[in-house]
Amino acid sequence: MTAKLTKIMKTEIYGEKRQRFPYILEDVCKKCGIKIEQNFHNGGYYLSEPIFNQPTIVHFYCDDCDLEWDIKVIPRISLEIIKE
């Protein structure tokens, strides 16, 4: 399994330093195969001072086998015109 990103609700801006997103990022440990997920909405994970539309790194750690790895993501904000 390669990394998977699941959107769970609409994007909301919570502040400048710690940014939460309506996504769950999950990957599988390359050593033991256990699935590890990071819930960026209400699971305690966030991006620290992200620069929008620029790659940033999300750090993963497997408690079972002590393996660490990184996944690159790009935080984005969208803007839409609403016709009334």
C-alpha positions in Angstrom: 0.0 0.0 0.0 1.2 3.5 -0.8 0.3 6.5 1.2 -3.4 7.4 1.1 -5.2 10.6 1.8 -8.9 10.7 2.8 -10.8 14.0 3.0 -13.3 13.9 5.8 -14.9 17.4 5.6 -14.5 21.0 4.3 -11.2 22.8 4.9 -11.2 25.3 7.8 -8.4 27.7 8.7 -7.7 27.6 12.5 -4.7 29.9 12.8 -1.3 30.7 11.5 1.1 28.5 13.4 -0.8 25.2 13.8 -2.9 24.3 10.8 -5.4 21.4 10.8 -6.9 20.0 7.7 -10.0 17.8 7.0 -7.9 14.8 6.0 -6.5 11.6 7.3 -3.1 10.6 6.0 -2.2 7.0 6.3 0.7 4.8 5.2 2.0 1.3 5.9 5.3 0.7 7.8 7.9 -0.6 5.4 9.4 -2.9 8.0 6.4 -4.6 9.8 3.4 -3.7 7.6 1.2 -2.1 10.2 -1.0 0.7 9.0 -0.3 4.1 10.6 -2.7 7.0 10.2 -2.5 10.7 11.1 -5.8 12.5 11.5 -5.2 16.2 10.7 -8.8 17.2 11.6 -9.4 16.1 15.2 -6.8 13.5 15.9 -4.1 15.7 17.3 -2.0 16.0 14.2 -1.3 19.4 12.4 1.2 21.0 10.1 3.4 23.5 12.0 3.6 26.9 10.2 2.9 25.5 6.7 3.5 27.5 3.6 0.5 26.9 1.3 1.1 25.6 -2.2 4.7 24.5 -1.2 5.8 21.0 -0.3 6.2 20.2 3.3 7.1 17.0 5.2 4.9 14.8 7.4 6.9 12.6 9.8 5.7 9.0 10.5 6.9 6.8 13.3 6.1 3.1 13.9 6.0 2.3 17.6 6.1 -1.5 16.9 9.4 -1.6 15.1 10.9 1.9 15.8 11.0 2.9 12.1 10.8 6.5 11.0 10.0 7.9 7.5 8.7 11.0 5.8 6.0 11.7 3.3 5.8 15.0 1.3 2.5 16.8 1.0 1.4 20.1 -0.4 -1.1 22.1 1.8 -3.6 24.0 -0.4 -6.4 26.4 0.1 -9.0 26.9 -2.6 -11.3 29.8 -3.4 -14.5 29.5 -5.3 -16.9 32.1 -6.8 -20.5 31.4 -5.7 -23.2 32.5 -8.0 -26.3 33.8 -6.3 
